């Protein structure tokens, strides 16, 4: 298997660690292989869109989700470091309203599988970061929602020491108590 899979405290959210082949010339690894992903995770995800963003230190993007056309996301960092967060918004889940966070970086090459039914976001820890993610459904702006990044009912422990830089939509994120969630 070209990677190892480790469940997080929310077992549906998975950390993938690729097998890296390196020498004095550099390195090589498969960042995605549909057959191996399905075999290792038991998830037959059909990715339809790849996204790439670059953000400065202290930028916090999220916590985003689509209430219809829910997206599964396979995320990774190719430059810099981020703290990546998934929040379970599935009302019927025993981990509803709980969150997990993982540091993703160009150095550790970890990937995170965020299933449909979760809000997702990250904060940049390095001077800048380039973030790539595959999605299982297309972006529909009319269905996009933002959960408030610092909702005390969720209590994400963001590793920041200053207020983050937020987009207007993220400043206006909803508290979990008032957010549209999944059944």
Buried (B, 14 or more C-beta within 10 A) or exposed (E): EBBEBEEBEBEBBBBBBBEEEEEEEEEEEEBBBEEBBEEBBEBEBEBEEEEEEEBEBBBBBBBBBBBEBBBBBBBBBBBBBBBBBBBBBBEEBEBBBBBBBBBBBBEBBBBBBBBBBBBBBBBBBBEEBBBBBBBBBEBEEEBBBBBBBBBEEBEBEBEBEEEBBBBEEBEEBBEBEEBEBBE
